[in-house]
Amino acid sequence: MKVNCRESDNNLFVELEGEFDLHTADYFKKKVSEQLTTEICNLILDLDGIEFIDSSGLGAILSIYKKLNQQGGKVGVVNITSQVERIFEVSGLLKIIDIYHSQQELLDKI
């Protein structure tokens, strides 16, 4: 899985590509955790390139959510496929993480 991070205006944008599973979840957590400084207020996950996600991937996202939430930050998701959105729904992640149609919509609302 590819994890591309960039910071802008106290927001961390993370674009993911590939399969998000047991084999890549720890890499995601490590890569994103390294970028989560106290200046980061929000995390924007772009899941357009995610073809598959399992419980390990969901757990990794939840772990980052908890860490950022303790700092008073928020996590939002953009460009999610219908298949991955369904997995978010079934897992209950949609109760704590919002999905947006675009990065601009997300930035306008957080």
Number of C-alpha atoms within 10 A of each C-alpha: 16 16 14 14 15 10 15 8 9 14 19 22 20 21 19 20 16 16 18 25 19 16 12 18 22 16 16 22 17 12 15 20 14 8 15 20 13 11 14 19 19 24 22 21 21 21 20 16 16 20 15 15 19 15 15 16 21 19 17 21 20 17 14 18 20 15 15 21 14 9 16 12 18 21 24 21 23 20 18 21 14 9 13 17 17 13 17 20 12 10 12 12 16 15 9 12 16 13 19 18 11 14 16 10 12 17 13 8 8 11
